[in-house]
Amino acid sequence: MEGGPFPNRTMIMLSSLIVGLIIGSTMALVLSGLRNKIKTVKDIKNNTSLEINGVIPFYKIWKNSKIWIFDRPQSVFSNSYRKLRIDLNLLYNSELPKTILVTSISDKEGKSTTVVNLSAILQLSGYKVLTIDLNLRNSSLHRYFDIDRDIGISEYLSGVENMSEIIFSTVYPNLDIIPAGSSSINPSELISSRKIDSMLEKLKERYDYIIIDSASVGSMIDTLSLMKYVDINLVVFRVNRAKKAYIEKLEIMIDKYNIKNIGIVINSVKNRNIKNKF
């Protein structure tokens, strides 16, 4: 029986060349992406004079835990937040209460995790703490505390609810939360509201610390309007995700908008000697 036509040698060589070019280009892009990522604490230290307030270790999430610090209060992870609390108290020696906003340049850096665990460590230290979810486009804090988000700060800023009706107690004593509330069609306008400043001033009379979760400042520039209302702005960088270019982007924002009291938290650091990185 006569077989099928033998493949043309030129076509084989051409196909091999194309496949090789595709694989080579893909590998080059992957390696370039890896080189552009923040991989160590030193990558940040060598590229900015901004204060590094905290270095948080990588940890595998315990399946039954939402707030790790309450379940593992003596872990290395929990101790890293204790060091963050101490560092903030020493460097920003202002009178209580303090207002702290947590943001990042991009999403998925660990903002909300930082907010809930910093709130938890402050509560364990004996402070009265309020956590506010001002990430109105992508809120998540209510899930950590099993709180309904139907009523929250969106309703207060819209004039629908009073302040007392948007503050919810959690199962942890002296740790309250203001959820984001129902989805808003104009989050930028709400976040830019002057009511936020007056609201924070009133809440300072009731709480030692107010910890605010916000949208990433790199994607939602309206977060910049919040940063002027607080005592400390913490920017979270997650290793192997955040890009080195984010550091320069942050410094440009600081200079352009005259943002004060910026600190850095480096998240998800895989290093057994993390205690030596502060």
N, C-alpha and C positions, 0 to 999 in steps of 0.2 A: 504494500500500500504506500502511496506517495505521501510523505509528510507535509505539514504546513510550511509556509515560507520561512526561511531562516532569518531572524531579526537582522536588520541592517546594522553593521558594525558602527557606522557613524552615528546612528540614532542611539545606540547603546552608550557610546562615549558621551554624547551630548546630554542624555538623560542623567548619567552619572555625574557629569559636571554640574548640572543644575541642582541635583540633590545635594551635592557637596557644598555648593554655594549657599543653599538654603540653610543647611545644618550649621555651616560656619558663621553665617550672619546671625542665626538664632543664638548660638553660643556667645558671640561677641556682644549681643544685646543683653543677654543674661549676666555676663561677667561685668559689663558696664553698669548695669542696674545694681549689682551687688557692691561694686566699688563706690557707688553714689549713696548707698545706705549708711546710716549711723549704726555701727556695729559694736562700739565700745564706749565707755565713759570718756576715754581719752579723745575720741572723735569730736566730742562737744567741747571739752576743756581746751583743746588746741585751736578751736575756731571761734571762741567767744570769751569775753570777759564777764559775761553775765554769771550771777551766782547760781551754783548748783545746790539746791536746797535738799534734795532727796534722791537716793538711788534705790529703786524698788526691785527686788529679785524676781526672776521668772518663777512661777509656781504652777503646778498642775491643779486645776480647779477640782476641789472635792465635790462630788456629785450632789451631796445633800446640803451644801453650804452656799448661801447667797452673799453673806458678809463674812469673809474668812476670819477677820480679827476677832469676832465674837466667838467663833468656834475653835480657833487656834491662837489664843491671846499671847502665848509664849513662843510662838514660832519665829523663825528668822524673818519671815514676811512681816509679821506684826511688829517686830523690833525695828524694822526699817521705817515704819510709820512713826514709831516713837522718836526715832532720830530726826525725822522730818519735823515733828512737832517741836522738839527741843531746838532745832536749828532755826525755825521760824521765830520762836520766842526770843532767842538770843540776837538774831540779826535785825529783827523788826521790833525793837523794844518800845512799842507804843502801848498806851494804856488799853486795857480791855474795855469793851469788847472789840474783837477784830473781825473784819469781813474779808473773806478769801474767795476769790474767783478762780476756778480751774478751767483751763481751755487747752487747745492744741492748735497746731497749724493745719493738720488734716484729720479726717475721721479715723476711728479704730486705733487710737493711740493709748486709750485707757483712761480717758477723762472721768467717766462716771465711776469706774472702779476706784480711782484716786479719791473722788469726792466722798463716796460712802465709807471707805476705809479710814480716811482722815477724820471724818465725822465720828466714826466708831472709836478711834483711839483717843480723841478729845473727850468723848463721853466717858470712856473708861478712866480717864484722868480726873474725872470729877467735875467737868465743865458742863454747863447747859448749852446744848447745841441745836441749831436750826439748819436744816439742809433745804435749799431752794433749787428747784428744777427750772432753769431759764433756757433750756434747750427746747424751745417751743416747737421746732420742726421735727425733732427726733427724740422725744423725751423717753427716759428709761428708769429714772430713780424710783418711781412708784412700784416697779416690779421687785426691786431689792427689799422693800419694806412691806410688800403685799398691801399696798394702799390703792384705792380706786383713784383714777386720774380725772374723773368726770368734772370735778370742781377743783380749781387751782388758781395759780397766779394770772392766767389769761382772763379769768372771770373778774378778778380784782382790778386789773389794769383796764378792762373794758367797762368798769363801773357797774357790773352785774352783782358782785358779791362784796361784802365787807371783809376786812382783813381777818377778823376773828373766825370767819366761816371757811377760810382756806387753809388754816393751820391744822394739821392732823398729828395726833400722838402716834408714836410707834410702840412696838412691844418692849422697846428699850427705854428705861426711865431717863428723862432729861434729854431725849433725842427726838425732836419733832421734824416734820417735813411739810413743805409747801410744794405739792406736785405742779406739773405744768398746766393742768387743766385740759379742757377739750381742745381739739385742733382749731387753730385760728387761721383765718384767711389773710391776716395782715400781721404776722409776727414781727416784722421789722418795725412797724409803727408802735406796737406794744412795747417792744424792748427799748425804743427810743423815748418812751414816755417819762416825763419828769416825776411821775408818781413813784417810780422805783427809788429815787433818791430819798424822798420823804418817807417811803415805806421802810427803807433800811434804817433810817434814823430812829423811827419808832421801835423797830424790832431790836435795835441795840440796847434798848432799855430793859428788854426781857431776856436776852440771851448773851452768853459769854462769847460764843463764836457763831458766825453765820457763814456757811460754806455754800457756794453757788456753783452749780453745773451750767455750763453755757455751750453754745454751738462752737465748732472749731473756728477760730478767728481767721484762718486762711481761706475758708470757703464762705463764711457769713460775716461780712465786714461790720454788720450792726453790733456784733459782740464788742467792738471797740468802744461803743457808747457805754457799755456796762463797766468797762475796765476803769473808767475815771471815777466811779462811785465807791470803789473798794480800797482797802488798805494794802492788800497783797494780791498780785496776779501770778498764778502758777501756770506755767506752760509745760505740758507733758510731751515728752519725746519717747517713743517706743523703739528700742533697738531692733534692727533688722526690718523695720517698716518705715520709720521717718527718714527722710532724705537729708543729706548734709546741706543741701540748698535751703532747707527750711530755717536753718540758723540765720543765714543772711537775710532771708525774708522777714524773720522776726525782728532783727535789728533795724531793718528799713522801716518797719511799722513803728517801732519804738521812737525812732528819730522823727519820722513824719508826723506822728500824732501825739508826740510828747507824753508817752505812757510812762508812768512811774511805778516803782516797786515791782519789778519783774523778777521772778525766780524760775528756776528750771527743775523739773522732776524727770529723772530718767527711769523709764519703766521697762520691766521684763528683761532685766540684766541676768544673763546666765553666767554666774561667776561665784564660786564657793568662797572666794575671798572678798566678797562684796563689802565687808566691814572696813576694808582698807581703801575703799574707793571714795570716801567722803573727803 
